[in-house]
Amino acid sequence: MGGALAPGLNGSWSRGKVEYQRVGAPSELVLVLCYGPDIRSRCKPVPDKDAVKRAFLTAFILLLTAGAAAAQTVTSNAAHRESHLAWRPWSDAVFMEAKRDHRFILLDLEAVWCHWCRVMDANTYSDPEVIRLLQAHYITVKVDQDSRPDLSNRYEDYGWPATVIFDGGGHEIVKRQGYLAPDEMASMLQAVIDDPTPGPSVQPEPKLELPGEGLLTPALRDELNKNFVAGYDNEHGSWGTDQKFLDWDSVEYAMDLAWLKNDQRAEHMARQTLACGP
C-alpha cells in the first residue's frame, strides 16, 4: 500500500502496516499502527512529535524479527533433515556391518574449522534425494580429521571435506575432493549403486620396495636437508606457502637439529612455527 491513500481517510496515507494521518500543521503527524488485515478495524492513533521516527524504528525491528525467524526456520529445517542421517564413527564394526548387509560406506572426512564442510552439511547432506540414497544403500561415517591423523594423512591431498566411498571389504570405490553440490552427490551415489567397480579416482597403490641398504647416502641426506631449509616460510613460519597445516615431522626434525647439533636456524624454525608468528 506504500504511498497510497487509505480508503475513507482524508489526507492520510499508509506504508505496509504502518499508517500516517496528517493533523493540523503540515509538520505534525499522528501515528496509526495497524496489525490486522482490515487497515481500518485495528488502527489506533497515537499523537506524538516523534511519531515518524518511532514508526520507522518499529517497522525496521519488525522486518528484522521476521527475517531472523525465517532464517532460523530454514536452518532448523536443514538441520532436521540432516539429522535423519545416522552418522557413525570410524570403526571395524562399521565395515563388518556393511559387508553383512551389502551396503557401501560413505566417509565424510571434515574439519571443525572448515567452512565448506559446514556448507556441505547444510546443503548436500540435507537434500532429500541424497538422504534417500544414503539411508537405503550406505552407512554414513563422519570423522574429524584432527582426531584421526592416520585418515588425515592418507587423504590430506583431497582437502576438507574429503568424501570417500568404500565397499564392505574396505576397498575404495570413489575419492572426491572438496565440496559436492546435492545433485553432484546424488549422481555419484547412484553411479556407485549401479556399478560398484573402483572409479578413475582410485589408483593402485605403488608397491613399496625396501632398499638393500637402509641408511641414507651422504649425497641424499644433503639434498633432503637443502629441501628442508628451502621449503621453510621465513615470513609466516612452517613449511610451504599455500594453506598450511602443522607439519609435525618437520617441526620435530628442526627440534632434533637444535638439540643434537645446536643448530640455531633450526631452533628458530621450530619456535616460529609453534608460536604462529615471527
Secondary structure, 3 states (H helix, E strand, C coil): CCCCCCCCCCCEEEECCEEEEECCCCCCEEEEEECCCCCCCCEEEEECCCHHHHHHHHHHHHHHHHHHHHHHHHHHHHHHHHCCCCCECCCHHHHHHHHHHCCEEEEEEECCCCHHHHHHHHHHHHCHHHHHHHHHHEEEEEEEHHHCHHHHHHHHHHCCCEEEEECCCCCEEEEEECCCCHHHHHHHHHHHHHCCCCCCCCCCCCCCCCCCCCCCCHHHHHHHHHHHHHCECCCCCCECCCCCCCCHHHHHHHHHHHHHHCCHHHHHHHHHHHHCCC
